[in-house]
């Protein structure tokens, strides 16, 4: 990747997005492009989703982002061998010249999202260039770092957002003009989303995008663990090096607002009856014998008035809300803004997980974080655990806290649509 000519001052001034030679699937070497894509690694429901994706095509990207073996070391070694083999066989090929990539997602409900994929210079939190809004789990960062070391690749882009000018901007002009051209690829994945990708290689266009983005800061919408991984790996390699940059998708939410959804919790080995019994007297508890959509409506109504959660796993839904103020005063940390102290995720982690259910938030044997609502309920019912369904946080709350330097509890939000994994990769040795 060519990083010459970009000063440290530019990086500190704002976003520095640089071209790279993307690795892409050769359509003639795979069944279909849709069959080799995957949701981001942390959205795939394991093991069900992994098995489904592996069976879709022998070259599905899940074999790189979630390799399957008996030990972590062997999983990472397997991913590295698989990547080398696909490169040698021409299943994945590098584009002939460095570029940025315009990426478009469109669904059947009228949603349209466009952004720019590139290699973003990493920055320190103190610089205020890239704003995280969630805490991370060290074991996940260690897992992703080991995989990136083994493959020497950024296998899937993070999703970052920024707020462009109200009118036309240089980046928007380049993006919209590029999207009028024939794409490098177009495919429709099984979730109904249509994906298209174009490259930007003209020097004038690259200069326009670079100078425009240098005036902006970005919010990490999805990919906190991978951003932390990028920063850890940069610290391990003397600068300058390709590890000074990480693969991202930048979306201007002034033009393309994202959807914000909740990330749910699955509590292993905690039956619903025990979970409900433990909160009796600390929350108001109401049993709802209704289908999932109506239960979520009840959750949304309750969340307008107080912290509220849905517990599921026994064939019904249990709405818990109106927490005891005394419980909150003795469990929720002080010294943070009121907007943080009243977050559902804060109350869940500080009061329920830590003090009522006694479940460590970063123990994968005790808790899982799942994006799909129905899948969370189904797994709880099948495994005898408890699904904790959350109501989403508003984007403006997330952004305001991030600008104050306040991070939310881990896995508090799910911004989307997320970029599909497998459409473009970045090898650090090209």
N, C-alpha and C positions, 0 to 999 in steps of 0.2 A: 504494500500500500504506500502511495506517495504522500508523505506528510511534510515535504519541504515547503518552506515559505510561510508556514503557519507559526506565528510567534506565540510565546506564552502569554503575552499581553492580550492577544485575541481570544485565547482560551478563557482567560479570566473575565473578559468583557462579556462573553455570552457563549452560546453554543457553537462548537466547531465541528461541523459534519463534513467528513471527507469521503471521497470515492474509494471504492475497492473493487477487486475482480470477484464478482459473485460466483459461487458454485451453484449450479442448477442441474436438475435432472434432465437427461436427454430423453425427450418424449418417445423416441424410437426404441429405447432400452427398457421401458417400464410399461405396465399395462395401461394405466391412465395416470395423469398428474394427480387427479383427485385421490386415487388409491394409494399414493405414496405420501400424502400429507397427513398431518396429525394436529390436534389441538396442542397448545403448550404443555410441557411435561407435567406441570402441576394441576392441569385440568383433567388429564386422563385419569379415569377411575380405575385403579389397580385392584386385582389383576384383570377384571373383565374387559376394560377398555384396551389394555395392552394386547390381550389375546385377539380381540376383534380387529385391531389395526394390523397386527402381524399377519393375520390371515387374509387381509385385504390385498396385499402385494408383498412378495419376498423382499422388496426394497423399500418398504415403508420407513419413513424417517424415525418412527418410534424405536427402531432397532439401534439408532444412534442416541436418541435423547433419553430412552429408558431401556438400556440393554438388560437382558435377563441372564443371570448366572448365579452361582451359589454364594459368591463372596463379592464385596464391593470391588476389590482389586481385579478380579476376573471380569466383572461387568465392564469396567472401564477399559481393560485390555481388549475385551471383545469388541467394544465400540470402535476402538482405534483400528483393530484389524479389519472390521467391516468397512470403515471409511476408506482405508487404504485400498481395499479390494475394489470397492465401487469406483474409486478414482482410476485405478489401473484398468478396470474393465470398461471405462467410459460411461458408466451409469450416471456418475456425476462429472460434469465438465466445467472448467473455469471460463468465464467470459473473456474475450480477447483483450479488452481494455478496461481500465477502471471506470466506474461510474457510480452515480447514485441511482436509486430505483424508485419510481412512482408505483405505489401499491394501492389498489382499489378493492374494496369489499362492498358488495351490494346484496341485500336480501329481498325476499318477496314481499315484504311489508313496506317498501319504500325507503329503507335506510340506505344511505350512500356514505361511505367513508373513504377518503383519500389521504395519503400521507407520503412521506419520503423515507426510504430506508438507506442508511449509510453507516459509516464507522464514526462514532462520536468520541471525541477526546474526553477521557475521564477527568473528573475534577473532584476536589475535596468538598465536603459539605459546607465548610466555612466560606467557600467562594460563592455560594448561592446560585450556582449555574444550574445544577440538577437537584431538585428538591424531593427527597424521599418523604413519604407520609406514613410508613409503617415500619415497625420493628421487624427484625429478621431472626430466624432460628439458626444458631451456629451450626448444627449438624446438617442442615440443608445446604448452607453455604459451602461447608466442607465437601459435601457430596458433589455439588455442581463444580467446584474447583477441581476436584480429582478427575472428573470427566473431561473438563476443558483442557487440563494439563495433558491427559492421555491422548486426546484427539487433536490438540493444537488447533482448535476451531471454535468459533461461535456458531452453534448449531441452530439457534433460533433467535429472532430479534425481540428485544424488550419493546414495550409500548410506552412511549413518552408523549406528553401533550404540552403544547404551548399556546399562548393566546396571541394570534397575529393581529394585524391592523384591521380596523373595522371595514375599511374598503379593500381595494386590491393591494396585494403586496407582491414583491418580486418573486418570492417562493410560490405563492398562489398562482401567479401568472405562468410560471414555468410548469407547475403541476397540471393546471387545466389545459394548457396548450399541448403538453406531452400526452395527456389522456385522450386527445383527439386523434392520435396516431395509432396504427396497428400495434397491438401489444406483443411483447415477447412470448407471453403465455396467457391462456385463459382457461379456467376450469371451474366446475361447480362441485362443491363438496357435499357430502350426504346430509349436512345440516341445512342445505338449501342456499348457502352463501355462494355467490359467484365471485371469483377472484381473478384479477387481471394485474399484470406487471409490465412496466416499461423501463427502459434504461435512459438515464440522462448522461451523455458523454460530451456534449458540446462545451468547450471551455467557457464560453460566455455564459451559458446557463448555469454551469457549476459555480462560476464566480458570483452570479446574482444570488443564488441560494445561499452560498457561504456568507456573503456580506449581510444578507437579510437576517439569517439566523443568529449571527454574531451579536445581535441586539436583544436577544430573547433568553429567558430562562425556561426550564422545562420541569414539569411535574412527572414523577414516575407513576404511571397509571397501572402498569402491570410489569412485574419483573424485579421486585426489590431484592430477592435473593440472588438473581443473576447479576444485578448491578453491584451488589456487595462482593460477588465472586469476581467480577471484572476488576474491582479495586484491589482485592486481595492478590490477584495474579499480577497486576501491574506492579505491586510492591515487591514481587519476587523476581522481577526482570529489570535489569539496568535500563534506564531511559537514555536515549530514545529507542523504542522498540514497538513492534505491532501491538504489544500488550498495553500500550498507552491508550488504546482505542477499544471500543466495544460496539457490537452490532445492535442498532436500535431502529425502530420505526417512530418517526415524529409526526404527530397529527395536530393540525391547527384546529383547536376546538371552537374558535370563533366562527369557523366555516363548517366544521363537522363535529358537532357535540357528541360526546361518547355516552353510552348507556352505563349506568352505575347499578350493579347488582350486589347482592350479599354473597358471602362465602359462609357455608354452613359447617357445623361441627358434628362429627360422629364420635360418640363416646363408647369405646369398646368396653365390654364386660360390665357396663352399668345398665341394668334393666330399667325400663321406663318407670315401673312401679317404685323402685328405689329412688330414682331421680326425683319423681314427683313427691314422694314422701318426705324427702330431705328438705324441699323448699316450702312445704306446708307451714304456714305461719310467718314466713319471710316474704312471700309473694302471694298475690291473689292467684288462685288456680281455678281454671274452668275447663272442663272436658268438652271437646267439640267432636261430635259424631257426624262429621260432614266431609265431603271430598276435599282434596288438597287445595284447589283454587279458592273455595270458600274459606278454608282455614287461613290461607294467606291474606285474604281480604280482612278477616278479623284481626290478624296480626298487624296489618297496616293501620287499621283504625286504632288499635290499642297503642301502637307506637307513636301516635300523634300526641298522646297524653302522658306517657311515661315509658320507662324501659320495658320492653316486652319481648318474649321469646315463645316459640312453639316447640314443644317436646313431642316426639313421635317415635314409634317403633313397636307399639302394641296393637296396631289396628285403628287407633283413634289419635286425635290431636289434643294436647293439653296446653292451653294458653296460659302462660304465667306473666303477670304484669304487676304494676304498682308495688315495687319493692319497698320493704320496711326502711324508712329513713335511717333508723339506727344501724341497720346492717350496712348501708352505704357509708355512713359516717365513720364506721370502724374498719372498713375494708378498702374503700377507694382512696388512693393516695391523694394527699393535698399538694399544693404547690404547682398545680397545672391549671390552665384556663378552664373555666366552667364548661366550655364546649367539649373539652376532652373528658372531664370527669363525668359528664352525663351521657357519653356515648354508650350505646348498647354493648359494643365490644369491650369497653372498659369495665362495665358492670359485670359482664359475663366472665371476663378473665380474673378480675380482682375479687369479686364477691362469690360468684357461683363456682367457678373452677377451683380457685385457691382455697376458699373457706367453707363452702357447703359440700361440694362433691369431692374435694381433695384429689384433683386430677392435674398433674403437671401439663402445662400448655405445650411443652416442646418434647413430649414423650410419644413417639409414633406408635408405641405398643398400647397406649391408653387413649389417644385422640387422633383423629384424621380430619383434614380440612378438605371439603368437597364443594365444588362450584354448582353442580347440578342438583336442584332441589329434590326432584323425584328420586334420583339415584341415592341421595342421602337417606331418604325415608325407606326405600327398598332395602338398602344394606342393613339398616338398623333392624327392620322387621326380620330379615333373614338371619342375622347374626346374633340377635338378642340384645343389642345395644340400644343406646338412646341417640336419636337425631335431635340436634338443637338447631332450629331454623331461625335465621336472622332476617331483619328488615334492612334494606340498603340505606347507606348514608348518602346525603346529598353532596354533589361534587363541590359546591361552594364551601361547605364545611371542611372538606378534605383539603382544599387549596388554601383556605385561610389558616388552618392549623400548620400546614407545611411551611407557609411563609413566616410563621412565628417560630419555626424551628422545632415544632412539637410533632413527634411521631405518634401515630395511633397504634393500638395493639395489633400484633401481627395478624395477617389475613382478615383485615377489617372490611375490605372492599374488593369488588371485582368489576373493573372497567372493561368495556367492550364496545364493539367486537374486537377480539384479540386477533393478532395476525396468525395465520395458519403457519405451522412449522413445516418446512420442507420445500418452500418455494424458492428461497435463496439463502445460502449459507455463506459464511466467511471463514476461509482458511487463513491462519496467521502466518503461514510460510509462503504465501504468494505475494 
